[in-house]
Amino acid sequence: MTVLECCSATIALLLLVCPVPWAFGCVQCNKNVTNGFAFLRQELVPVNIKDTALKGRAEQLLVGMEGPFFIDYAISHFTGKMDIDDYNQLVEEVKNMSVLMQRSQLTDQALLDALVEYRQNITLKMKIPLKNYHDKVCSKELCRNLIREVFDCTKCMMVKPHCLSKRQCSVDAQERITLRFNQKAEAAQLTRRGLITVSAMGVITFLVLLTIALTHKRNLKILETKAGDKRQKRITDSLEKIFDNLSQPYRERGMDIK
């Protein structure tokens, strides 16, 4: 296995091990917000968190924020839609929160706790406009008056409002509009994901280094073999030259010593 093949395999494994955001919506529809999340993951966390396990948990949390976390909440608890004015206000509030977070001087566990609270605060702010629209489309009286287009978090675009049936609104209504955070369960989940990511990357790094070492050793053997062949050839040429010099007087006398 060559170094190039090993590097290609490493990249492929990293893409499998490290989650890549595959879905986004709501606050992520605004580029400034997504850039803020990326800054926290790429710049703040690597510098302020030295503990490997804590760093893995923080990065995993931010990967979820860049990916499906918010959109999953919006569509699993509500309709995933809100008034455009509410959305614009939400984006500004999240941007302000992100700026404060980016300037944080916290480190290690304190920073991880702050990131968990940061995500929770964003989700709570999302809940207000999502619930407002949800209540309107679940009310016959209020839904009749919905004329303006609303912002669809799943598509990042304006759409026409649609009323929901009584059955759609009554199924586990309380569960759908209640934000629940199980801190211990979430911390345990983040720990597992962080440890898996760090362990996998450690194994991959070891395999890469091992492959490079074996390749280097093989190349040295090839070079040594070539160098030995060259030395042997020089010795043979020298012996032949000496033999020719010694036999020259005899050839001049017409004697063949061979």
N, C-alpha and C positions, 0 to 999 in steps of 0.2 A: 504493500500500500504506500503510494507516494505521498509526499507532504501536501501536494495540491489536492489529491483525493481526500486526504484526512481533513483538510480545511473545509472542503465542500461538505463532507459529512458532518463536521462540527456545526456549520451554519444551519444545516437542515435540522439537526437535533435541537439547536438553540431555539429555532422557530417553533418546534414542538413543545419544548420545555417552558419557554417564556411566553406567556399569553400575549397575543397581539389584539388590540381592540378591533372587534369585528362589527360592532353596532354602536350607533350613537344617536342622540336626539336631545330635545329640550335645550338645556343650557349649552350643550356641545354644538348646537347649531350656530353659535357665535364663535368665530375663529379666535377672538381674543381670550375667550374663556378656555378653549381647548389648549391654546398656547400657554396659558397660566398653569393648567394641570401638568402639561409636559415639562414646564420649567421646574416645578416642584419635584417631579420624579427624576429629571436628568441633572439638575443643578443643586437644589437645596438638600435633598436626601443624601446623595453621595458624600457631600461635604460635612453635613451636620450629624450624620449617624455613622458611627464607626463600628458598632456591633453588627456582625454579619447577619445574624438572625433577625434583629430588629430592622435592619436595612431591607432585607427580603420582604418582611411583612409590610413595611411602608411602601415599597415599590409595587407590591401586589395590590395594595389598597388603591394607589393612584392609577394603576393600569385599569382597574375596574371603573374608576371615575372617568377615565378617558374612553372607556368602552361602554359596556351595556348596563352598568349599574343604574343610572338615572332613568334611562328609557324603560328598563324592566320595572322600576318602581311606578313610573307614570302609567304604564298600560296594565299592570297587574292590580293596582289599587284604584285607578281611575280610567278615564277614556283616553288619556294621552293628549288632551287638547285644552287650550286656555285662551282667554281674551288676549289680543295682541298687545294692548296697553299693559296688561299684567305681565306679559312675557318680557317686554322691554324693560319694565321696572325690575323684574327678577334678574335679568342679565346684568344690569348696572350694579345691583346689590352683590351679585356673585363676583363681579370684577373687582369691586372694592374689597370684598373679603379675601380675594386671591392676592391682591397687592399686599395686604397686611400679613398674609401667610408667607409670602415670598420674602418678607423682611424679618421673619422670625429668627431669633438667636437661640432658640431651644435646640437641645441635642438629645439623641438616643430616645429613651422611653418617653420623655416629656414631649418630644417632637411627634412621636408616633401617636400619643394620646391627643395632641393638638390636631393632627391630621384626621383622626377618627371624629373628633368634635366638629371639625371643619366640614367634613362630608355630611355629618348629621344636620348641621345648621343649613347647608344648601338644600338638603332634602326637605327639611321643615318649611323652608321658604317656598319650595316648589309645591308643597302640599296645599297652600292657601289658594293660589289661582286654579290649580287642578280641581280642587274640591268645589270651588265656586262654580266653575263651568259644569262639573258633574251634577251638582244640585239643580242647576238650571235645566239641563237636558232631561233630568229625571222628573221634572215638574211640568205637567201639561199646561198650566197657566203661564209659567215663565218661558217655557220652550216656544210657545206660539209667538212670543215677542222677539225671538232671536232672529235678527236679520243680517247683521254684520258677519262677515267671514271671521273665522277663528284660526288661531295658530295650531297646526298639527305637529306635535313633538316628534312623531315617528317619521314624518316626511320633511320637516323643516320648511314648511310652506303653509300658505293660507288655504283653508278649505271651507266649504259651506257647513253650517251646523246641522246636526241630525239629532232628533229626539230619541230617547231610549224608552223601551217598553218597561212596564212595571216589573215584569219578571227579570229583565236585565239589571234593573236598579235594586231589586230587593234581595238578590242572592248574596248572602254574606256581606251585606252593605257595611256593617260596622267594621268588619275585618278589612274591607277594601279601602276605607278612609282613615284607618288608624296606622300610624307609623310606629313600628315596634323595633327596638334595638336591644338585642341580647348581647351585652358587652362581652360576657365570658365566652359565649359560643363563637362570637365573631373573632375574638382574640385568639381562641384556639384554632379556628379555621385559618386565620392569617399566619399563625405560627407554622402549621402544617405545610401550607403552600410555600412559605418562605424557606423552610428547611428542605423541602423537596427540590425547589429551584436551586438553592445554593449547593446541595449535595450533587445534583445532576450536573451542574456546571463544573464542580470540582472533579467529578469523574471524567467529564469530557476533556477538561484541561490536562488531566493526567495522561489520558490516551494520546492527546496531541503531542505532549512532550515526549512520551515513550516512543511514538512513531518517528518523531524528529531525531531522537537519540539513535534509534536502530538504523535509520537511513544514513545518518552521519557515520556510524560505525561501518556500515557496508561500503560507503564511499571511500573511507580510509583504507579498507582492505583492498579495494580496487586500485587505489593510488599506490599502495605498497607493492602490490603485485606488478604493476607497470614499472615502478621504480626498480624492483628486483630484476625484471627482465632486461632493463636498460643496463644495469650494472653487470649482469652476466654477459651481455653482448659486448660491453667494453672490455671485460676480461678476456673473452674469446678472441676479440680483435687484437688485443695486446699480445696474447700468446702466439697467434698466427704471425704477427709482425716479428716477434723475437725468433720464431722458428725460421721465417724467411731470411732474417739477417744471419742466423747461424749456418743455414744451408747454402747461402750465397757463395762462399769460397769453394764449396765442393762442386756446385753447379758450374762454376767457372773452370774447374779442372776436368769437367766432363764426367763427374761421378754423381750417381743418383742414390741418395741415402734413403729413399723411401722403399 
